[in-house]
Amino acid sequence: MAWTERQRAMLEAMGVRVWAPDSGDEPVAGLDAAPAPARPIEPEPAPVAAQAARPSAQQAASRASPTSPQAPAIAPARTARETDIAAMDWPALREAVSTCQACDLCQSRRQTVFGVGNTQAHWMIVGEAPGEQEDAQGEPFVGQAGRLLDSLLRSIGQSRAEGPAPQQVFIANTLKCRPPRNRNPQPDELALCRPFLLRQVALVKPKIIIAMGKFAVQSLLGSDEAIGRLRGRVHQFAGVPLVVTYHPAYLLRQLTEKAKSWEDLCLAADVVERGG
Ligand code: URA
């Protein structure tokens, strides 16, 4: 397989090693020994440095639907718990999350996973729920999916590591507790944990939200539509532009979709650059 320089640049930025006939390396499949062999990625992605080739926010905005947020026509009244959470500052919110017993997940968790990163980040990443390693370490996305997320972020100049707000993301999950055996979040769990996520968004005040995967989309946009139908355009959540993309765990199984996630992140970068 002959890779173009452009393809190499992007794959390298995403942490994908590609076998070259003259490199002396063994063929390497994907990221971190992901199972499938590296295959051509369609459509051909632009190199990381080629900002001009990014999908443009204007193009995407022209495809944006005015009904994107899909909020219910009549918002249900807030509960007292929701009202309390909506008024919390960071320390109160951390405390409320760490002591939460609103659903049964509190019985099986080792610890809550609040979120990580710059509390004034321009980018907020929203995932699904802690897995085994996150439950053990108390930090989101520390397993294999997390390493892919870090590579994707690196490819667009973002990181969870300490840095200035424009370059350091804040990462949170829809659920703060691990579902047993990593089962899917249940609707009641999502509903009970949502006020925490909403408050995190309100406190961070990001310039862009990246909703990764089906449950982040359900929680933030209230939509059950497929990711493939929602990505590639700019939605709004609470006045913040929101871009939908695939969950990194899905990308580990579908290597060819990585290029689409990279495009989504480029779209998000464009939105931030243009000031929304
Ligand atoms: N997947 C998620 O969505 N979040 C995590 O923290 C880990 C894996």
Residues whose N, C-alpha, C, O or C-beta is under 5 A from the ligand:
A	BS01	URA	G127 E128 A129 P130 G131 E134 E139 P140 F141 A145 N173
